[in-house]
Amino acid sequence: MLRPWVSFLILLFLVPARAETWDANDFQELVNQIESSIRSMNRLEGENSCRTPATDDAKKRKDPKPVLPGGIPICEKNRAPLFSEDSILDLEIEADLNQVPGPAQFQDRETNLKRSHPAKIRFQDSNGAKKEIQIGLLRRSKSRFYSCDFKPLKLVFPEDLNLENTIFDRLKADEMKLVVHCGYTSGKIEENPKKFNEDIKEEYAVYKFLKALGYPVPEVRLVKVNYKKPGGEFVVEGLGILIEPKGSLGKRCACGHAKGKGLWDPIIPADTDPTIYAGLLFAERIAASGDWIAKIGHNVIPLTCDEKVVGLAPYDFNDSALVSARGATYNHLLQSGARFFRMISRGPFDRDDRPTVDLNDREKWAWNKAIRSEAARLIVVKSRLYAALDQADIQNKEHIREHFDNFYAHLEKWLAQEIGIRNVARSVQDKAKELKQLESGN
């Protein structure tokens, strides 16, 4: 007869170890963690602005914004007229595009303005009158700079330029990215862009999908750009996307954003709370995006407060597998749900599935708590994602719907196994409905 303590040791080695037990009380605690997110999102249905604007005194103190488990800040609304509606904005850009210089990383506005090529940009102001401003143009991007006839552009605003009462009012930015239709590398800048406009609409839709789920992504505006040579000769017309500047996003979602000094220099300190990676990993997988490296800020914006990274904002989804023509490289992300949840259960990892942080026992417990909380939150806001898909003006909806269905099937199965509750989706959704009724009754 084995002694009790010997039997206990045998069981300890034979039974698979778990970081902690999980019961109904723990499930209730998990639901409680996401209640603040549900409340705020119910107040502003369908918006990423999940928080009332801070007072002037609070802004001066740079009070930190609320952050959900997993590094997901509750962002303020962007008040710029450019992002006040979702209709396609008509722009006219007059410049010699063949003379616009190529990208240079990590330059300030003065340097970029000196390097930039002069251009005129025309649009309608807030009163409907046509407006023209003088700006500078730069080429930008990395892969698209070499693979596209039409290179992505950067609009550089002179410091003394008055943008008041224009669509660019309240942006408080030195420069702004413009995603343009790509075209073939045929050497002809007049390449017909119609076949590439669908890519632009799909990339734009990915931003809207993540915004609907409450992730801190830049605001975007779909534009139809009429390109002209100096003197007014027509070149081509194509769709594009104006992207909210990083500084603007940093201020409304945190206190600011971390800035890189070199292309491969890490901008996320080694002592950063590893749980901030949780929200980013879920967001990138929903977006089926594989072109990102968090530690160096490649297609990821580290949001900061008091010199600490408190959240991570994904952007630049041109190579997403949801963008039908350009995303073939990452199509494997559409069918790798089981692998993703095995990986995320172990800790943070990068785009190549390599671990980025070695977690100790305390960090592992916090990580498990963060990813379970985020999984439950995603179940709560699931209907918002599908509503955004229904509203999207794109042709590959069914392809994307299959991806979302596959992701949520794996998510709900994984979370049910993690916490031992069979109908986990129903339990979380019932709690959300109950809370929503309470909110609507107040």
Contacts in CASP RR format, 6 or more apart in sequence:
PFRMAT RR
TARGET T0000
AUTHOR 0000-0000-0000
METHOD contacts of the structure
MODEL  1
MLRPWVSFLILLFLVPARAETWDANDFQELVNQIESSIRSMNRLEGENSC
RTPATDDAKKRKDPKPVLPGGIPICEKNRAPLFSEDSILDLEIEADLNQV
PGPAQFQDRETNLKRSHPAKIRFQDSNGAKKEIQIGLLRRSKSRFYSCDF
KPLKLVFPEDLNLENTIFDRLKADEMKLVVHCGYTSGKIEENPKKFNEDI
KEEYAVYKFLKALGYPVPEVRLVKVNYKKPGGEFVVEGLGILIEPKGSLG
KRCACGHAKGKGLWDPIIPADTDPTIYAGLLFAERIAASGDWIAKIGHNV
IPLTCDEKVVGLAPYDFNDSALVSARGATYNHLLQSGARFFRMISRGPFD
RDDRPTVDLNDREKWAWNKAIRSEAARLIVVKSRLYAALDQADIQNKEHI
REHFDNFYAHLEKWLAQEIGIRNVARSVQDKAKELKQLESGN
2 10 0 8 1.000
19 361 0 8 1.000
19 364 0 8 1.000
19 365 0 8 1.000
19 368 0 8 1.000
20 365 0 8 1.000
20 368 0 8 1.000
22 418 0 8 1.000
22 419 0 8 1.000
22 420 0 8 1.000
24 421 0 8 1.000
26 419 0 8 1.000
27 419 0 8 1.000
27 421 0 8 1.000
27 427 0 8 1.000
30 369 0 8 1.000
30 372 0 8 1.000
30 373 0 8 1.000
30 376 0 8 1.000
30 419 0 8 1.000
31 376 0 8 1.000
31 427 0 8 1.000
31 428 0 8 1.000
31 431 0 8 1.000
33 68 0 8 1.000
33 69 0 8 1.000
33 373 0 8 1.000
33 376 0 8 1.000
34 68 0 8 1.000
34 373 0 8 1.000
34 376 0 8 1.000
34 377 0 8 1.000
34 380 0 8 1.000
35 435 0 8 1.000
36 66 0 8 1.000
36 68 0 8 1.000
36 74 0 8 1.000
37 50 0 8 1.000
37 68 0 8 1.000
37 72 0 8 1.000
37 74 0 8 1.000
37 214 0 8 1.000
37 377 0 8 1.000
37 380 0 8 1.000
38 380 0 8 1.000
38 432 0 8 1.000
38 435 0 8 1.000
38 436 0 8 1.000
38 439 0 8 1.000
39 435 0 8 1.000
39 439 0 8 1.000
40 50 0 8 1.000
40 51 0 8 1.000
40 74 0 8 1.000
41 50 0 8 1.000
41 214 0 8 1.000
41 381 0 8 1.000
41 384 0 8 1.000
42 435 0 8 1.000
42 436 0 8 1.000
42 439 0 8 1.000
42 440 0 8 1.000
43 50 0 8 1.000
43 439 0 8 1.000
44 50 0 8 1.000
44 77 0 8 1.000
46 212 0 8 1.000
46 384 0 8 1.000
46 387 0 8 1.000
47 77 0 8 1.000
48 75 0 8 1.000
48 77 0 8 1.000
48 211 0 8 1.000
48 212 0 8 1.000
48 214 0 8 1.000
48 215 0 8 1.000
48 216 0 8 1.000
48 217 0 8 1.000
48 219 0 8 1.000
49 75 0 8 1.000
49 76 0 8 1.000
49 77 0 8 1.000
49 78 0 8 1.000
50 74 0 8 1.000
50 75 0 8 1.000
50 214 0 8 1.000
51 65 0 8 1.000
51 66 0 8 1.000
51 74 0 8 1.000
51 75 0 8 1.000
51 76 0 8 1.000
52 76 0 8 1.000
53 76 0 8 1.000
53 77 0 8 1.000
53 79 0 8 1.000
54 63 0 8 1.000
54 76 0 8 1.000
62 255 0 8 1.000
62 305 0 8 1.000
64 254 0 8 1.000
64 255 0 8 1.000
64 305 0 8 1.000
64 306 0 8 1.000
64 310 0 8 1.000
65 73 0 8 1.000
65 74 0 8 1.000
65 75 0 8 1.000
65 76 0 8 1.000
65 253 0 8 1.000
65 254 0 8 1.000
65 255 0 8 1.000
65 305 0 8 1.000
66 73 0 8 1.000
66 74 0 8 1.000
67 73 0 8 1.000
67 74 0 8 1.000
67 310 0 8 1.000
67 311 0 8 1.000
68 74 0 8 1.000
68 373 0 8 1.000
68 374 0 8 1.000
68 377 0 8 1.000
69 275 0 8 1.000
69 278 0 8 1.000
69 369 0 8 1.000
69 370 0 8 1.000
69 373 0 8 1.000
69 374 0 8 1.000
70 275 0 8 1.000
70 276 0 8 1.000
70 277 0 8 1.000
70 278 0 8 1.000
70 279 0 8 1.000
70 311 0 8 1.000
70 370 0 8 1.000
70 371 0 8 1.000
70 373 0 8 1.000
70 374 0 8 1.000
71 275 0 8 1.000
71 276 0 8 1.000
71 278 0 8 1.000
71 279 0 8 1.000
71 280 0 8 1.000
71 310 0 8 1.000
71 311 0 8 1.000
71 312 0 8 1.000
71 370 0 8 1.000
72 214 0 8 1.000
72 215 0 8 1.000
72 216 0 8 1.000
72 279 0 8 1.000
72 311 0 8 1.000
72 374 0 8 1.000
73 216 0 8 1.000
73 253 0 8 1.000
73 254 0 8 1.000
73 303 0 8 1.000
73 310 0 8 1.000
73 311 0 8 1.000
75 216 0 8 1.000
75 249 0 8 1.000
75 252 0 8 1.000
75 253 0 8 1.000
76 252 0 8 1.000
76 253 0 8 1.000
77 252 0 8 1.000
78 219 0 8 1.000
78 244 0 8 1.000
78 248 0 8 1.000
78 252 0 8 1.000
79 170 0 8 1.000
80 167 0 8 1.000
80 168 0 8 1.000
80 169 0 8 1.000
80 170 0 8 1.000
80 171 0 8 1.000
80 219 0 8 1.000
80 244 0 8 1.000
80 248 0 8 1.000
81 126 0 8 1.000
81 166 0 8 1.000
81 167 0 8 1.000
81 168 0 8 1.000
81 169 0 8 1.000
81 170 0 8 1.000
82 89 0 8 1.000
82 167 0 8 1.000
82 168 0 8 1.000
82 171 0 8 1.000
82 219 0 8 1.000
82 221 0 8 1.000
82 242 0 8 1.000
83 219 0 8 1.000
83 220 0 8 1.000
83 221 0 8 1.000
83 244 0 8 1.000
86 221 0 8 1.000
86 222 0 8 1.000
88 222 0 8 1.000
88 223 0 8 1.000
88 224 0 8 1.000
88 239 0 8 1.000
89 123 0 8 1.000
89 167 0 8 1.000
89 221 0 8 1.000
89 222 0 8 1.000
89 223 0 8 1.000
89 224 0 8 1.000
89 242 0 8 1.000
90 123 0 8 1.000
90 124 0 8 1.000
90 223 0 8 1.000
90 224 0 8 1.000
90 226 0 8 1.000
91 121 0 8 1.000
91 122 0 8 1.000
91 123 0 8 1.000
91 223 0 8 1.000
91 224 0 8 1.000
91 225 0 8 1.000
91 226 0 8 1.000
92 120 0 8 1.000
92 121 0 8 1.000
92 122 0 8 1.000
92 123 0 8 1.000
92 225 0 8 1.000
92 226 0 8 1.000
92 228 0 8 1.000
93 119 0 8 1.000
93 120 0 8 1.000
93 121 0 8 1.000
93 122 0 8 1.000
93 137 0 8 1.000
93 225 0 8 1.000
93 226 0 8 1.000
93 227 0 8 1.000
93 228 0 8 1.000
94 119 0 8 1.000
94 120 0 8 1.000
94 121 0 8 1.000
94 122 0 8 1.000
94 228 0 8 1.000
94 229 0 8 1.000
94 230 0 8 1.000
94 231 0 8 1.000
94 232 0 8 1.000
95 117 0 8 1.000
95 118 0 8 1.000
95 119 0 8 1.000
95 120 0 8 1.000
95 137 0 8 1.000
95 227 0 8 1.000
95 229 0 8 1.000
95 230 0 8 1.000
96 117 0 8 1.000
96 229 0 8 1.000
96 230 0 8 1.000
97 137 0 8 1.000
97 150 0 8 1.000
97 189 0 8 1.000
97 227 0 8 1.000
97 235 0 8 1.000
98 189 0 8 1.000
99 117 0 8 1.000
100 116 0 8 1.000
100 117 0 8 1.000
100 119 0 8 1.000
100 137 0 8 1.000
100 138 0 8 1.000
100 139 0 8 1.000
100 151 0 8 1.000
100 153 0 8 1.000
101 115 0 8 1.000
101 116 0 8 1.000
101 117 0 8 1.000
101 138 0 8 1.000
101 139 0 8 1.000
102 138 0 8 1.000
102 139 0 8 1.000
102 140 0 8 1.000
102 145 0 8 1.000
102 151 0 8 1.000
103 138 0 8 1.000
103 139 0 8 1.000
103 140 0 8 1.000
103 141 0 8 1.000
103 142 0 8 1.000
103 145 0 8 1.000
103 154 0 8 1.000
104 111 0 8 1.000
104 112 0 8 1.000
104 115 0 8 1.000
104 138 0 8 1.000
105 262 0 8 1.000
105 263 0 8 1.000
106 259 0 8 1.000
106 260 0 8 1.000
106 261 0 8 1.000
106 262 0 8 1.000
107 115 0 8 1.000
108 174 0 8 1.000
109 156 0 8 1.000
109 157 0 8 1.000
109 159 0 8 1.000
109 174 0 8 1.000
109 175 0 8 1.000
110 159 0 8 1.000
112 138 0 8 1.000
112 154 0 8 1.000
112 156 0 8 1.000
112 174 0 8 1.000
112 175 0 8 1.000
113 136 0 8 1.000
113 156 0 8 1.000
113 158 0 8 1.000
115 138 0 8 1.000
116 135 0 8 1.000
116 136 0 8 1.000
116 137 0 8 1.000
116 138 0 8 1.000
116 154 0 8 1.000
116 156 0 8 1.000
117 136 0 8 1.000
117 137 0 8 1.000
117 138 0 8 1.000
118 134 0 8 1.000
118 135 0 8 1.000
118 136 0 8 1.000
118 137 0 8 1.000
119 134 0 8 1.000
119 135 0 8 1.000
119 136 0 8 1.000
119 137 0 8 1.000
120 132 0 8 1.000
120 133 0 8 1.000
120 134 0 8 1.000
120 135 0 8 1.000
121 132 0 8 1.000
121 133 0 8 1.000
121 135 0 8 1.000
121 155 0 8 1.000
122 130 0 8 1.000
122 131 0 8 1.000
122 132 0 8 1.000
123 130 0 8 1.000
123 131 0 8 1.000
123 166 0 8 1.000
123 167 0 8 1.000
124 130 0 8 1.000
124 131 0 8 1.000
124 167 0 8 1.000
125 131 0 8 1.000
125 165 0 8 1.000
125 166 0 8 1.000
125 167 0 8 1.000
126 165 0 8 1.000
126 166 0 8 1.000
126 167 0 8 1.000
126 169 0 8 1.000
127 165 0 8 1.000
131 166 0 8 1.000
133 161 0 8 1.000
133 163 0 8 1.000
133 166 0 8 1.000
133 168 0 8 1.000
134 158 0 8 1.000
134 161 0 8 1.000
135 155 0 8 1.000
135 156 0 8 1.000
135 157 0 8 1.000
135 158 0 8 1.000
135 161 0 8 1.000
136 155 0 8 1.000
136 156 0 8 1.000
136 157 0 8 1.000
136 158 0 8 1.000
137 153 0 8 1.000
137 154 0 8 1.000
137 155 0 8 1.000
137 156 0 8 1.000
138 153 0 8 1.000
138 154 0 8 1.000
138 156 0 8 1.000
139 145 0 8 1.000
139 151 0 8 1.000
139 152 0 8 1.000
139 153 0 8 1.000
139 154 0 8 1.000
140 151 0 8 1.000
140 152 0 8 1.000
140 153 0 8 1.000
140 154 0 8 1.000
140 177 0 8 1.000
141 151 0 8 1.000
141 152 0 8 1.000
143 291 0 8 1.000
143 319 0 8 1.000
144 151 0 8 1.000
144 152 0 8 1.000
144 182 0 8 1.000
144 318 0 8 1.000
145 151 0 8 1.000
145 152 0 8 1.000
146 185 0 8 1.000
147 182 0 8 1.000
147 185 0 8 1.000
148 180 0 8 1.000
148 182 0 8 1.000
148 183 0 8 1.000
148 185 0 8 1.000
149 182 0 8 1.000
149 183 0 8 1.000
149 184 0 8 1.000
149 185 0 8 1.000
149 186 0 8 1.000
149 187 0 8 1.000
149 188 0 8 1.000
149 189 0 8 1.000
149 191 0 8 1.000
150 180 0 8 1.000
150 181 0 8 1.000
150 182 0 8 1.000
150 183 0 8 1.000
150 189 0 8 1.000
150 191 0 8 1.000
150 193 0 8 1.000
151 180 0 8 1.000
152 177 0 8 1.000
152 178 0 8 1.000
152 179 0 8 1.000
152 180 0 8 1.000
153 177 0 8 1.000
153 178 0 8 1.000
153 180 0 8 1.000
154 175 0 8 1.000
154 176 0 8 1.000
154 177 0 8 1.000
154 178 0 8 1.000
155 175 0 8 1.000
155 176 0 8 1.000
155 177 0 8 1.000
155 178 0 8 1.000
156 174 0 8 1.000
156 175 0 8 1.000
157 163 0 8 1.000
157 168 0 8 1.000
157 173 0 8 1.000
157 174 0 8 1.000
157 175 0 8 1.000
157 176 0 8 1.000
159 174 0 8 1.000
163 169 0 8 1.000
163 171 0 8 1.000
168 176 0 8 1.000
171 244 0 8 1.000
171 245 0 8 1.000
171 248 0 8 1.000
172 247 0 8 1.000
172 248 0 8 1.000
172 251 0 8 1.000
173 245 0 8 1.000
173 247 0 8 1.000
173 248 0 8 1.000
174 245 0 8 1.000
175 245 0 8 1.000
176 242 0 8 1.000
176 243 0 8 1.000
176 245 0 8 1.000
177 242 0 8 1.000
177 243 0 8 1.000
177 245 0 8 1.000
178 223 0 8 1.000
178 225 0 8 1.000
178 240 0 8 1.000
178 241 0 8 1.000
178 242 0 8 1.000
178 243 0 8 1.000
179 200 0 8 1.000
179 203 0 8 1.000
179 240 0 8 1.000
179 241 0 8 1.000
179 242 0 8 1.000
179 243 0 8 1.000
179 318 0 8 1.000
180 200 0 8 1.000
180 225 0 8 1.000
180 238 0 8 1.000
180 240 0 8 1.000
181 193 0 8 1.000
181 196 0 8 1.000
181 197 0 8 1.000
181 199 0 8 1.000
181 200 0 8 1.000
181 238 0 8 1.000
181 239 0 8 1.000
181 240 0 8 1.000
182 193 0 8 1.000
182 196 0 8 1.000
182 199 0 8 1.000
182 326 0 8 1.000
183 191 0 8 1.000
183 193 0 8 1.000
183 196 0 8 1.000
184 191 0 8 1.000
189 235 0 8 1.000
189 236 0 8 1.000
190 235 0 8 1.000
190 236 0 8 1.000
191 236 0 8 1.000
192 236 0 8 1.000
193 236 0 8 1.000
193 237 0 8 1.000
193 238 0 8 1.000
193 239 0 8 1.000
194 238 0 8 1.000
195 325 0 8 1.000
196 238 0 8 1.000
196 325 0 8 1.000
197 238 0 8 1.000
197 239 0 8 1.000
198 324 0 8 1.000
198 325 0 8 1.000
198 394 0 8 1.000
198 395 0 8 1.000
199 318 0 8 1.000
199 323 0 8 1.000
199 324 0 8 1.000
199 325 0 8 1.000
199 326 0 8 1.000
200 222 0 8 1.000
200 238 0 8 1.000
200 239 0 8 1.000
200 240 0 8 1.000
200 241 0 8 1.000
201 222 0 8 1.000
201 239 0 8 1.000
201 392 0 8 1.000
201 393 0 8 1.000
201 394 0 8 1.000
202 320 0 8 1.000
202 322 0 8 1.000
202 323 0 8 1.000
202 324 0 8 1.000
202 394 0 8 1.000
202 396 0 8 1.000
203 241 0 8 1.000
203 317 0 8 1.000
203 318 0 8 1.000
203 320 0 8 1.000
203 323 0 8 1.000
204 220 0 8 1.000
204 222 0 8 1.000
204 240 0 8 1.000
204 241 0 8 1.000
205 322 0 8 1.000
205 388 0 8 1.000
205 389 0 8 1.000
205 392 0 8 1.000
205 393 0 8 1.000
205 394 0 8 1.000
205 400 0 8 1.000
206 287 0 8 1.000
206 289 0 8 1.000
206 317 0 8 1.000
206 320 0 8 1.000
206 322 0 8 1.000
206 323 0 8 1.000
207 217 0 8 1.000
207 218 0 8 1.000
207 220 0 8 1.000
207 241 0 8 1.000
207 315 0 8 1.000
207 317 0 8 1.000
208 220 0 8 1.000
208 388 0 8 1.000
208 391 0 8 1.000
208 392 0 8 1.000
209 286 0 8 1.000
209 287 0 8 1.000
209 385 0 8 1.000
209 388 0 8 1.000
209 389 0 8 1.000
209 392 0 8 1.000
210 217 0 8 1.000
210 283 0 8 1.000
210 286 0 8 1.000
210 287 0 8 1.000
210 314 0 8 1.000
211 217 0 8 1.000
211 219 0 8 1.000
211 388 0 8 1.000
212 381 0 8 1.000
212 384 0 8 1.000
212 385 0 8 1.000
212 387 0 8 1.000
212 388 0 8 1.000
213 283 0 8 1.000
213 286 0 8 1.000
213 378 0 8 1.000
213 381 0 8 1.000
213 384 0 8 1.000
213 385 0 8 1.000
214 381 0 8 1.000
215 279 0 8 1.000
215 283 0 8 1.000
215 313 0 8 1.000
215 314 0 8 1.000
216 249 0 8 1.000
216 253 0 8 1.000
216 303 0 8 1.000
216 311 0 8 1.000
216 312 0 8 1.000
216 313 0 8 1.000
217 283 0 8 1.000
217 313 0 8 1.000
217 314 0 8 1.000
217 315 0 8 1.000
218 243 0 8 1.000
218 244 0 8 1.000
218 245 0 8 1.000
218 246 0 8 1.000
218 248 0 8 1.000
218 249 0 8 1.000
218 301 0 8 1.000
218 313 0 8 1.000
218 315 0 8 1.000
219 243 0 8 1.000
219 244 0 8 1.000
219 249 0 8 1.000
220 241 0 8 1.000
220 242 0 8 1.000
220 243 0 8 1.000
220 244 0 8 1.000
221 241 0 8 1.000
221 242 0 8 1.000
222 239 0 8 1.000
222 240 0 8 1.000
222 241 0 8 1.000
223 239 0 8 1.000
223 240 0 8 1.000
223 241 0 8 1.000
223 242 0 8 1.000
224 237 0 8 1.000
224 238 0 8 1.000
224 239 0 8 1.000
224 240 0 8 1.000
225 237 0 8 1.000
225 238 0 8 1.000
225 239 0 8 1.000
225 240 0 8 1.000
226 234 0 8 1.000
226 237 0 8 1.000
226 238 0 8 1.000
227 234 0 8 1.000
227 235 0 8 1.000
227 236 0 8 1.000
227 237 0 8 1.000
227 238 0 8 1.000
228 234 0 8 1.000
228 235 0 8 1.000
229 235 0 8 1.000
243 315 0 8 1.000
246 257 0 8 1.000
246 301 0 8 1.000
247 256 0 8 1.000
247 257 0 8 1.000
249 257 0 8 1.000
249 301 0 8 1.000
249 303 0 8 1.000
249 313 0 8 1.000
250 256 0 8 1.000
250 257 0 8 1.000
250 301 0 8 1.000
250 303 0 8 1.000
250 304 0 8 1.000
250 313 0 8 1.000
253 303 0 8 1.000
253 311 0 8 1.000
253 313 0 8 1.000
254 303 0 8 1.000
254 304 0 8 1.000
254 305 0 8 1.000
254 310 0 8 1.000
254 311 0 8 1.000
255 304 0 8 1.000
255 305 0 8 1.000
255 306 0 8 1.000
256 303 0 8 1.000
256 304 0 8 1.000
256 305 0 8 1.000
257 301 0 8 1.000
257 302 0 8 1.000
257 303 0 8 1.000
257 304 0 8 1.000
258 267 0 8 1.000
258 268 0 8 1.000
258 297 0 8 1.000
258 302 0 8 1.000
258 304 0 8 1.000
258 309 0 8 1.000
259 267 0 8 1.000
260 267 0 8 1.000
260 296 0 8 1.000
260 297 0 8 1.000
261 267 0 8 1.000
263 296 0 8 1.000
264 296 0 8 1.000
265 296 0 8 1.000
266 295 0 8 1.000
266 296 0 8 1.000
267 295 0 8 1.000
267 296 0 8 1.000
267 297 0 8 1.000
267 302 0 8 1.000
268 294 0 8 1.000
268 295 0 8 1.000
268 297 0 8 1.000
268 302 0 8 1.000
268 309 0 8 1.000
269 308 0 8 1.000
269 309 0 8 1.000
272 308 0 8 1.000
272 309 0 8 1.000
273 366 0 8 1.000
274 347 0 8 1.000
274 348 0 8 1.000
274 357 0 8 1.000
274 359 0 8 1.000
274 363 0 8 1.000
274 366 0 8 1.000
274 367 0 8 1.000
275 363 0 8 1.000
275 366 0 8 1.000
275 367 0 8 1.000
275 369 0 8 1.000
275 370 0 8 1.000
276 309 0 8 1.000
276 310 0 8 1.000
276 311 0 8 1.000
276 312 0 8 1.000
277 294 0 8 1.000
277 312 0 8 1.000
277 347 0 8 1.000
277 348 0 8 1.000
277 356 0 8 1.000
277 357 0 8 1.000
278 344 0 8 1.000
278 348 0 8 1.000
278 367 0 8 1.000
278 370 0 8 1.000
278 371 0 8 1.000
278 374 0 8 1.000
279 312 0 8 1.000
279 370 0 8 1.000
279 374 0 8 1.000
280 294 0 8 1.000
280 300 0 8 1.000
280 311 0 8 1.000
280 312 0 8 1.000
280 314 0 8 1.000
281 344 0 8 1.000
281 348 0 8 1.000
281 349 0 8 1.000
282 344 0 8 1.000
282 371 0 8 1.000
282 374 0 8 1.000
282 375 0 8 1.000
282 378 0 8 1.000
283 314 0 8 1.000
284 290 0 8 1.000
284 292 0 8 1.000
284 314 0 8 1.000
284 351 0 8 1.000
285 333 0 8 1.000
285 337 0 8 1.000
285 340 0 8 1.000
285 407 0 8 1.000
286 385 0 8 1.000
286 404 0 8 1.000
286 407 0 8 1.000
287 314 0 8 1.000
287 317 0 8 1.000
287 320 0 8 1.000
287 322 0 8 1.000
288 320 0 8 1.000
288 321 0 8 1.000
288 322 0 8 1.000
288 330 0 8 1.000
288 333 0 8 1.000
288 334 0 8 1.000
288 403 0 8 1.000
289 299 0 8 1.000
289 314 0 8 1.000
289 317 0 8 1.000
289 319 0 8 1.000
289 320 0 8 1.000
289 321 0 8 1.000
289 330 0 8 1.000
289 333 0 8 1.000
290 319 0 8 1.000
290 320 0 8 1.000
290 330 0 8 1.000
290 333 0 8 1.000
290 351 0 8 1.000
291 298 0 8 1.000
291 299 0 8 1.000
291 316 0 8 1.000
291 318 0 8 1.000
291 319 0 8 1.000
291 330 0 8 1.000
291 351 0 8 1.000
292 298 0 8 1.000
292 299 0 8 1.000
292 300 0 8 1.000
292 314 0 8 1.000
292 316 0 8 1.000
292 351 0 8 1.000
293 299 0 8 1.000
293 300 0 8 1.000
293 350 0 8 1.000
293 351 0 8 1.000
294 300 0 8 1.000
294 302 0 8 1.000
294 312 0 8 1.000
294 350 0 8 1.000
294 356 0 8 1.000
295 350 0 8 1.000
295 356 0 8 1.000
299 314 0 8 1.000
299 315 0 8 1.000
299 316 0 8 1.000
300 312 0 8 1.000
300 313 0 8 1.000
300 314 0 8 1.000
300 315 0 8 1.000
301 312 0 8 1.000
301 313 0 8 1.000
301 314 0 8 1.000
301 315 0 8 1.000
302 309 0 8 1.000
302 311 0 8 1.000
302 312 0 8 1.000
302 313 0 8 1.000
303 309 0 8 1.000
303 310 0 8 1.000
303 311 0 8 1.000
303 312 0 8 1.000
303 313 0 8 1.000
304 310 0 8 1.000
317 323 0 8 1.000
318 326 0 8 1.000
319 326 0 8 1.000
319 327 0 8 1.000
319 329 0 8 1.000
319 330 0 8 1.000
320 327 0 8 1.000
320 330 0 8 1.000
321 327 0 8 1.000
321 328 0 8 1.000
321 330 0 8 1.000
321 331 0 8 1.000
321 332 0 8 1.000
321 333 0 8 1.000
321 334 0 8 1.000
321 403 0 8 1.000
322 396 0 8 1.000
322 399 0 8 1.000
322 400 0 8 1.000
322 403 0 8 1.000
324 395 0 8 1.000
324 396 0 8 1.000
324 399 0 8 1.000
334 402 0 8 1.000
334 403 0 8 1.000
334 406 0 8 1.000
335 406 0 8 1.000
337 406 0 8 1.000
337 407 0 8 1.000
337 410 0 8 1.000
338 410 0 8 1.000
339 353 0 8 1.000
340 410 0 8 1.000
341 410 0 8 1.000
341 411 0 8 1.000
341 414 0 8 1.000
343 349 0 8 1.000
343 353 0 8 1.000
344 371 0 8 1.000
345 368 0 8 1.000
345 371 0 8 1.000
345 414 0 8 1.000
345 418 0 8 1.000
346 355 0 8 1.000
347 355 0 8 1.000
347 357 0 8 1.000
347 359 0 8 1.000
347 364 0 8 1.000
347 367 0 8 1.000
348 355 0 8 1.000
348 356 0 8 1.000
348 357 0 8 1.000
348 367 0 8 1.000
349 355 0 8 1.000
349 356 0 8 1.000
350 356 0 8 1.000
357 363 0 8 1.000
359 367 0 8 1.000
368 418 0 8 1.000
372 415 0 8 1.000
372 418 0 8 1.000
372 419 0 8 1.000
375 411 0 8 1.000
375 414 0 8 1.000
375 415 0 8 1.000
375 418 0 8 1.000
376 415 0 8 1.000
376 424 0 8 1.000
376 428 0 8 1.000
378 408 0 8 1.000
378 411 0 8 1.000
379 408 0 8 1.000
379 411 0 8 1.000
379 412 0 8 1.000
379 415 0 8 1.000
379 424 0 8 1.000
379 425 0 8 1.000
379 428 0 8 1.000
379 429 0 8 1.000
380 428 0 8 1.000
380 429 0 8 1.000
380 432 0 8 1.000
382 408 0 8 1.000
385 404 0 8 1.000
386 401 0 8 1.000
386 404 0 8 1.000
389 397 0 8 1.000
389 400 0 8 1.000
389 401 0 8 1.000
389 404 0 8 1.000
390 397 0 8 1.000
394 400 0 8 1.000
412 424 0 8 1.000
412 425 0 8 1.000
415 424 0 8 1.000
416 422 0 8 1.000
416 423 0 8 1.000
416 424 0 8 1.000
416 425 0 8 1.000
421 427 0 8 1.000
END
